[in-house]
Amino acid sequence: MSRFGSYGLPLFPVVVWGGMFIVMAGALHHVDAVHLTAVRYVVAAAVLAAVLAATAGRRAFRTEGRLAEVVVLGVVGIAGFNLLVNIALGYTAPQNGALMVALTPLLTVLVRWVRDRVRPSLATVALMVVALAGVGLVITHGHPTDLGEIGSGDLMAFLGVVGWAVYTHGAGRFADWGSLRFSTLTQIVGAAVTVLVALVADLTGVTHLPTLAAFGADAWQIGYIALLSSVLAVLAWNVAIRKLGAPNAALFMKLVPVVTFAIQIARGYRPVPAEIVGAALTVAALVATNVLARRATARATAGVRGVPVPARQPVPTRQSVSTP
């Protein structure tokens, strides 16, 4: 594949995920977030399970003594993240949700610090502050003094992304499984948990099972978030990782909130200048963080091999990059 083709490949999932937040927000007019999430992952998990069975066989569904970890990551990273973010979209703007999700790499650094005692560099911490400041500008529409009035939707989205950061960090411990296998097994767990949450919510009267007409009204939205976003985009992303390497592919994830903002603007939303500045600050900080990580990896690789690595040479890696 040509260089242009290789770098064009990850743009497909980036555009899909950028539009996903807007599509989900629209779908909530007919189906509540709990049932929408459950249907999404029942469909996605079924399709991914079929693909895994066809490509790797039944043995790929064995957890090899790691069932507890798979369950925890599926509950926190799939069910928890998506339920919280989907519910949050009923109370906050899609672009806010996309920007929160873009913070995953920075939050993953903090998770690694807490769990593995790997302290981030001072430069990384400074970039975290810049990124969070950018998010604050977007959420408060350029009025940082209004941070105390951040809505429940923004807080729920942030908590959901913390869960996704835990999932992203955990995915690194399953590199020997491959992205498809890990994604499929954790999505099966997530599907089961979201269905259970929906049943409990219905039985307690918190929610009510939507009618077939309501699901029908959201048919194309469900197809988008389940098939296009959770299956096709994920598979394309996995191919992009193999072609480009995780560090190079991860740079494209920074474009997700940019795509969401662009779609919203095309639909008539008019952001204030401070929102644009905030989004630009966040994306720039995330890109800078990625560049620092790549350089650190290059230095570590050079130290192990005893061979100097050119500053601009991409370093191959087998580490998976988790996706929405």
N, C-alpha and C positions, 0 to 999 in steps of 0.2 A: 504494500500500500504506500502511495506517495506521502510525502511530508504533509502536503495540504490535506489529503484525505484523512490522514491520521489525526490531525488537529481538528478537522471538521467533524469527526465522529462524536466526540463528547458534547458537541453543541446540541445534538438532538435531545439527550436527557436534560441538559441544562434548560433548554427552552420549555420542555415538557414540565419540569419541576417548577420553573418560574411561573407558568400558567396554572399550576395545580392549586395554588392557594386561592386564586380568584375563582376557579371552578368549584372548589369545595365550599367557599363562602356562598356562592350562588345556590348550590345544592341544599344548603341548610334551610332554604325557604320551604322545602317540601318534606325533607326527612331530617330528623334531629341528628346531632353529632354522634351519639352513641350507636344508633342503628346504622348510620352511614359508615362509620368506622368498621363495624362488624361485617357488613356486607362487603365492603372493600377487601378486607383481608381473608374472608372466606373464599372469595373469587380468586384473589391473587395467590393465596396459598395453594389452592387446588391446581391452578395452572402451573405454578412453579414446581409443585410435587410431581406433576405429570412429566415436566421437562427433566427433572432430576432423575426420575425413574427410567425414562427413556435413554438418558445419556450415561448414567452411572449405575443403574440397577438398584435392587432392593437393599443391598449392603450399605448404600450411602445414607440410609435412614437410621442406621444404628448410631447411638450416641457415645458408645465406647467408654462408658463410665463417667460421662460428663453431662448427664441429664440435668442435674441440679443447676449447673451453670447455664445451660441452654435455656432452662425454664426461667431463671432469674433475668437473663438478658432479653428473652422474649417478652416477659411481663413488663420490664422497665423500658426497654428500648422500642418495642413494637406497639404493645397495647398502651402502655403509659404515655409514651411520646405522642402517639397519634390521637388518643382520646383527648388529652389535654390541649393539643394544638387545634384539633377540630372544634372542640367546645370553645376555645379562645376565639376562633374566627367568627363566632356569633357576637363577640363583644369588642373586637378590635379590627383594624383594617388589614387586608391581605398582605400589603407591603410590610406592615409591622411584623407579621408572622414570618414572612420570608427573611427579613433582616435578622430576626431572632435565630432562625435555623442556621443562617450563615455564620453565627457565632460558635458553631459546633467545634471547629478546630481549636479555638482559644479555650473553650470550656474543657475540651479533652485534655489540654495541657494541665489544667487545674486538677482534673480527675487523676491524671498520672502522678501529679505531685502528691496528692492525698494518699493514693493507693500504693504507689511504688516508691514514694519518697524521692522522686526525681525532680529536683528544684529547677524551675525555669530560669532562664537568664534574665538579667535586669532589663535588657532590651525587649524581651518577650513580654515581661510584665508591663513595661511602658506602652507597648503596642496594644495590650489588652485594655489599658485605661483609655487609649485613644479610640479603640473600637467601641467600647461601651459609651464613651462620650458622644460618638457619632449616632449610636442607637438612641441615646437620650434626646438628641436634637430632632430626630425623626419622630419619635413618639410624642414629644411635647410641642411639635410644630415650631421649633425654634425658640421655645421659651423654657430654658433649663430650670427656672424657678418653679415651674409647674410639675417637677418630678414627683412631688408628694401626691399629685393627683393621677398618677399612672393607674390605668384601669385594671380590673381583675383579669381581663382578657390578655393584656400584656404580661401580667405576672404568671398566668397559667401557661402561656406560650413559653416563657422563660423556663419554668419548671419542667415543662415537657422537653425542652432542648437539653436541659441538664441530664435528663434520663437518656436522651439520644447520645450525649457525650459519653455516658457510662457504657452504653451499647457499643459505640465506636471504639472505645478503649478496649472493651472486652473482645471485639472482633479480632484484634491483633493477636490474641492468644489462640485463635483457631485458624491460623494461616495454613496449616497443613490440611485443613478440610477443603479449602477452596471457597470462593465467594458464593457460588450457587448453592452449595450444600448448606453452608452456614445460614444464608439468607432464607432458604426454604424451611429449615427446621425451626428457626426462630419465628418465622412468619406463621408456621403451623401453630406454635404456642400462642402467638399473638392473636390469631384468629379464634382459637378456643377461648381465650380470656375475654376478648371483646364480646363474643357471643354470650358468655356467662354474665358479664356486666350488663348487657342488654336485657337478659332474662330477669336478673335481679331488679333492675330499674323498672321493668314492666310490672313485676309482681308487687313492688312496693309503691307503685303509682307515680314514681318520679318521671317516667316517660310512658308513652303508649305506643304499641306496635303500629307503625305507619301502615296505611292501606296499600293495596296493590297499585291503586291509581297514583299514590304518592311516589312509590318506587318507580312506577312507569314514567312519571314526570321528570324523574332524575336519571332516567336510563342512560343517556349519553354521558352525564357527569360521572355516574358510577363506572361506566366503561372507561372513561378517561382516567380516573384515579386508580382503578383496579388493574386494568389491562395495559393502558398506555404508560401510566406512571410507575406502577409497582411491578410490572413484568417486562414490557418491551424496553422501557428506559433503563431499568436495572441491568438487563442483559447487555444492552448497548454500552452501558457504563463499564461493565466488567470487561468487555472487549477493549474499550478505550484504555483501561488500566493496563492490560496486557501489552497493548501497542505502545503506550507512552510512558508507562511506569506510574506508580501512585503519586509521586511528588508533582509531576507535570500535569497529570489529570486533575489533581486536587485544586490547581489554580482555576480551573473552569468553574468549580463550585461557587467561587466568589461572584460569578455572574448571575446566579439565581435571583438575588434581590433586585439586580439591575433589570432583568427581564420582567419581573413582577411590576416594578415601577414603570417601565416602558409601556406595558400593557395597560396599566391603570391610567397613564397619561393619555394613551390613544383612546381610551374609553371616556375621556372627559375630565379626569381628575387633574387638578392644578396644584401641584405642591408649591409650598412657599420656598424661597431660596435656601432657607436654613435647612429644610428637609433634604434638599439635593446635596448641600454641603455635608450634612450628617451621613447620608448614604455613601457619599464619596470617601469620607474619612474612614468609615467602617470597612469598606471594600479595600481601600489602600492599606489599612492596618493589617487586614487578613492576608493580603498578597505579600506584604513585607514579612509577616510571620512565617509564611510558607517559604519565602526565599531564605530566611535565616535557618529554617529547619533543613533545607536542601544543602546549604553550605556546611552545616554541622555534620550531616550525613556524609558529605564528600570528605570532610576532614577525618571523620572516624574511619571511613573506608580506606583512605590513604594511609592512615596510621597502621591499620591491620595489614595491608598489603605491602607497606613500605615503599609505595610508589606515589609520587606526587600526582594529584588530580587537577586538571585544568579548571579554572574558576567557573567556566560556563558549561562544563561537561555535565549532562544529566546523569544521575546515578541510578542504575536499575534497582528496583526493589520488588519484593514479593508481597509486601504488606498490603492488605486490602484497604480500600477506602470505603467506608460505609456510606450508604445513600438513603434518601428518604423512601 
